[in-house]
Amino acid sequence: MAPKHLSGWDLNSGIRERLALLANIGPTLRPTDWLYHPSYDAWQGLSGRAHVAVTMEGSASLERLLTRWGIPRADAMLMVGYPEGR
């Protein structure tokens, strides 16, 4: 069973990948609707139509989350499963 702070996220993904998806989709993101494919470094929506390539580093994703979606760094880190939110 996955730790509570990772609930819903594809466990093949890491913080960098989760931040990239969140930065592209925004606060309406439902992690259970996405699968991460490490060999492609991309997310695939379960509907089959949506695709998000991971092209940014974590710091760029954090910047986009703040400027585009108004999500502060600490909140974003908690949303992607980083337990301390630092």
N, C-alpha and C positions, 0 to 999 in steps of 0.2 A: 504494500500500500504506500502511495506517495505521501510525503510529508504534507501537512495541511497547507503550508505556504505555497506549495506547488500544485495544489488541487486544480485540475482542469487543463494544465499545460502539458503538451506532448513532452515526455521526459527525454526525448532525443535532442531537445533544444537546451540551450544555455541562456544565460542572462543577455548576452549580445543579440542572440536571435530573437528573444522575446521582446527586447526593447525595439528592435527594428520593426517587428510586426505591429506593436503598439503604436509606434511613431507613424506608421502608414495608415492604420485603421482608426486609431483614436480611442477615446474613452468608451465607446460603445462596443469595443472588442469583446467577443465571447471566445476565450481560449479553446473551449471544447469543440468549436466549429472549424479548427485548423489542425493540420498535421505538418510536422516539420520533416523535411527530407535532407539529411546531412550531405548526401552525395551531390545534391544540386544547390546546397546552401539556400534553400527557398522553402516557403510555406505554401501549402496547397489547401484551399478551402474545401470542406467536405462536400460542398455542392458541386465541386469539380470545375467550376468556372473561374473562381478567384485564385490568383497566384501573386505572391509577394516575394521577390528576390531579396536576400539579405545583402545589401551593398554598402551599408554604413557601419562604422564602428560605434560602439556604445555611446561615446561622448557626443557624436553627431546626432544619434537618436534622441539622447537626453535633451539636446538643444532644440531639436524639432518638436519634441513633446512640450517644451515650455513655450516656444514661440507660436506654434500652430494650434496647440490644444490647451494651453494654459495649465499644464500639469507640472507641478514642481518636481525636482529631481527625487526627493525623498519619497513622494507619493508614487512616482513612476517605478522606483526600485521595489517598493512593496507590491505594486500591481504585478510585477513580473516574477515575484517569488524570492526576492532577496530579503532574507529575514530581518536584517538590522535596518534596512532602508537608509544606509549611509551614502 
